[in-house]
Amino acid sequence: MKPAPFRYHRPSTVTEALAVLAEAGHDGKVLAGGQSLVPLLNMRLAAPRELVDVNRLDELAYVRTDAGAVRVGALARHAQVEHDADAWEAVPLLRQALADLAHPTIRNRGTVVGSLVHADPAGELPAVLALLGGVVELASVGGRRTVPAAEFFVGPLESAVRPGELATAAVFPRPPARSGTAWREVARRRGDYALCGVGVLVTLDQDLRVQAARAACISVGPTPVLVDLAGEVGGRPHDAVDWDAAGAAVAAAVDPEDDIHATAAYRRHLAGVLTARAGRAAVEQAAAGGSGGLKPSPPGNRGAA
Ligand SMILES: Cc1cc2nc3c(=O)[nH]c(=O)nc-3n(C[C@H](O)[C@H](O)[C@H](O)COP(=O)(O)OP(=O)(O)OC[C@H]3O[C@@H](n4cnc5c(N)ncnc54)[C@H](O)[C@@H]3O)c2cc1C
């Protein structure tokens, strides 16, 4: 099928883009990497009258790392973030999760911010932003606002972006000192959306006991599901954590549904197994000194469980 007719706009500055979006209102749609939107247009599941292509907004094609966070501009592609050495050192979870996001060709074109706005419950990046407590920055002709991850993902394929708004950047905070992170997921084929994926963040105290731990799961609810694991693993020495118990707590907390790809029971099982696997890897990383200087996780986090 071909898309329904639309008017095509290609602004070259953010100011111009915001003016076009303001005029388009509810009829407008931003086109970033097009990896999700173009199929939706072709299947006529989306039919905007005004398509605003932001690919000329070079001012938003950045990845910047400072003492507090990695800031990703709206035109930074997945691959750009994945291969950014400073971002890797500061927030390893970005590369850990991006390695499992689709195929390299899609990562060359798709944008991190586009993934967040798209808010697919099976997408890795909404869970990464939620786990780290990040924010999305939005702009319109009326001004700017910053939305925390906890309020940004409203439902399946529904984010807090309003008509006339452009998401300009996402901010992924550095985890605290003595933290480790890991991402694990299972998909039917490499590059497919995950049947279930889990990211874990563990922070140790000075005595290498677990100070804080939480998990974020995908494909088991309408938005990323965050589970605080302090009750299960808090206060335990780093090498004496019962990660299977933590996995069981996550499996009990999620509420997946049956669909054509997997039963709810299998997804729940995966949530438990993947939490345990990610938790072990994350605590090992934290005990080894935290994020800096780590080697990239090998491709192929995915596997049967
Ligand atoms: C075969 C295939 C496999 C894939 N597998 C995965 C996967 O495993 N995991 C995963 O997470 N993703 C996967 N994707 C999707 C991919 O990550 C997309 O890149 C991403 O979902 C959307 O990014 P985009 O830049 O392509 O956005 P687009 O497709 O251009 O836009 C997506 C939506 O976001 C809106 N939007 C985009 N940018 C902005 C902005 N700056 N401001 C306001 N609105 C905006 C658009 O209007 C649209 O509604 C897959 C895609 C394909 C084709």
The ligand as an SDF file (V2000), in Angstrom:
LIG
                    3D

 53 58  0  0  0  0  0  0  0  0999 V2000
   12.5180   -4.3240   11.1430 C   0  0  0  0  0  0  0  0  0  0  0  0
   12.5040   -3.3680   12.3110 C   0  0  0  0  0  0  0  0  0  0  0  0
   12.8640   -3.8530   13.5590 C   0  0  0  0  0  0  0  0  0  0  0  0
   12.8570   -2.9850   14.6570 C   0  0  0  0  0  0  0  0  0  0  0  0
   13.1950   -3.5020   15.8730 N   0  0  0  0  0  0  0  0  0  0  0  0
   13.1880   -2.6820   16.9500 C   0  0  0  0  0  0  0  0  0  0  0  0
   13.5370   -3.1740   18.2370 C   0  0  0  0  0  0  0  0  0  0  0  0
   13.8920   -4.3480   18.4240 O   0  0  0  0  0  0  0  0  0  0  0  0
   13.4780   -2.3160   19.2830 N   0  0  0  0  0  0  0  0  0  0  0  0
   13.1010   -0.9950   19.1250 C   0  0  0  0  0  0  0  0  0  0  0  0
   13.0490   -0.2500   20.1100 O   0  0  0  0  0  0  0  0  0  0  0  0
   12.7920   -0.5010   17.9140 N   0  0  0  0  0  0  0  0  0  0  0  0
   12.8200   -1.3030   16.8270 C   0  0  0  0  0  0  0  0  0  0  0  0
   12.4990   -0.7750   15.6050 N   0  0  0  0  0  0  0  0  0  0  0  0
   12.0840    0.6570   15.4950 C   0  0  0  0  0  0  0  0  0  0  0  0
   13.2790    1.5800   15.4200 C   0  0  0  0  0  0  0  0  0  0  0  0
   13.9680    1.6010   16.6470 O   0  0  0  0  0  0  0  0  0  0  0  0
   12.8550    3.0360   15.1200 C   0  0  0  0  0  0  0  0  0  0  0  0
   13.9950    3.7120   14.7680 O   0  0  0  0  0  0  0  0  0  0  0  0
   12.2240    3.7990   16.2470 C   0  0  0  0  0  0  0  0  0  0  0  0
   11.1430    3.1320   16.8040 O   0  0  0  0  0  0  0  0  0  0  0  0
   11.6600    5.1650   15.8020 C   0  0  0  0  0  0  0  0  0  0  0  0
   12.7050    6.0220   15.5120 O   0  0  0  0  0  0  0  0  0  0  0  0
   12.6750    6.8500   14.1710 P   0  0  0  0  0  0  0  0  0  0  0  0
   13.7240    7.9090   14.2870 O   0  0  0  0  0  0  0  0  0  0  0  0
   12.7860    5.9190   13.0220 O   0  0  0  0  0  0  0  0  0  0  0  0
   11.2340    7.5780   14.2360 O   0  0  0  0  0  0  0  0  0  0  0  0
   10.1020    7.7400   13.1520 P   0  0  0  0  0  0  0  0  0  0  0  0
    9.7310    6.4000   12.5670 O   0  0  0  0  0  0  0  0  0  0  0  0
   10.4810    8.7990   12.1820 O   0  0  0  0  0  0  0  0  0  0  0  0
    8.9340    8.2850   14.0970 O   0  0  0  0  0  0  0  0  0  0  0  0
    8.3170    7.4540   15.0460 C   0  0  0  0  0  0  0  0  0  0  0  0
    7.2460    8.2690   15.7920 C   0  0  0  0  0  0  0  0  0  0  0  0
    7.8590    9.2270   16.6370 O   0  0  0  0  0  0  0  0  0  0  0  0
    7.4870   10.5700   16.2390 C   0  0  0  0  0  0  0  0  0  0  0  0
    8.7030   11.3640   16.3670 N   0  0  0  0  0  0  0  0  0  0  0  0
    9.9590   10.9940   15.9910 C   0  0  0  0  0  0  0  0  0  0  0  0
   10.8460   11.9240   16.3510 N   0  0  0  0  0  0  0  0  0  0  0  0
   10.1490   12.9220   16.9490 C   0  0  0  0  0  0  0  0  0  0  0  0
   10.5280   14.1670   17.5550 C   0  0  0  0  0  0  0  0  0  0  0  0
   11.7940   14.5480   17.5980 N   0  0  0  0  0  0  0  0  0  0  0  0
    9.5490   14.9370   18.0920 N   0  0  0  0  0  0  0  0  0  0  0  0
    8.2550   14.5480   18.0560 C   0  0  0  0  0  0  0  0  0  0  0  0
    7.8480   13.3740   17.4880 N   0  0  0  0  0  0  0  0  0  0  0  0
    8.7820   12.5680   16.9640 C   0  0  0  0  0  0  0  0  0  0  0  0
    6.9580   10.4380   14.8310 C   0  0  0  0  0  0  0  0  0  0  0  0
    6.0380   11.4550   14.5240 O   0  0  0  0  0  0  0  0  0  0  0  0
    6.3210    9.0600   14.8810 C   0  0  0  0  0  0  0  0  0  0  0  0
    5.0580    9.1560   15.4940 O   0  0  0  0  0  0  0  0  0  0  0  0
   12.5000   -1.6100   14.4830 C   0  0  0  0  0  0  0  0  0  0  0  0
   12.1740   -1.1280   13.2110 C   0  0  0  0  0  0  0  0  0  0  0  0
   12.1770   -1.9890   12.1410 C   0  0  0  0  0  0  0  0  0  0  0  0
   11.8150   -1.4360   10.7880 C   0  0  0  0  0  0  0  0  0  0  0  0
  1  2  1  0
  2  3  1  0
  2 52  2  0
  3  4  2  0
  4  5  1  0
  4 50  1  0
  5  6  2  0
  6  7  1  0
  6 13  1  0
  7  8  2  0
  7  9  1  0
  9 10  1  0
 10 11  2  0
 10 12  1  0
 12 13  2  0
 13 14  1  0
 14 15  1  0
 14 50  1  0
 15 16  1  0
 16 17  1  0
 16 18  1  0
 18 19  1  0
 18 20  1  0
 20 21  1  0
 20 22  1  0
 22 23  1  0
 23 24  1  0
 24 25  2  0
 24 26  1  0
 24 27  1  0
 27 28  1  0
 28 29  2  0
 28 30  1  0
 28 31  1  0
 31 32  1  0
 32 33  1  0
 33 34  1  0
 33 48  1  0
 34 35  1  0
 35 36  1  0
 35 46  1  0
 36 37  1  0
 36 45  1  0
 37 38  2  0
 38 39  1  0
 39 40  1  0
 39 45  2  0
 40 41  1  0
 40 42  2  0
 42 43  1  0
 43 44  2  0
 44 45  1  0
 46 47  1  0
 46 48  1  0
 48 49  1  0
 50 51  2  0
 51 52  1  0
 52 53  1  0
M  END
$$$$
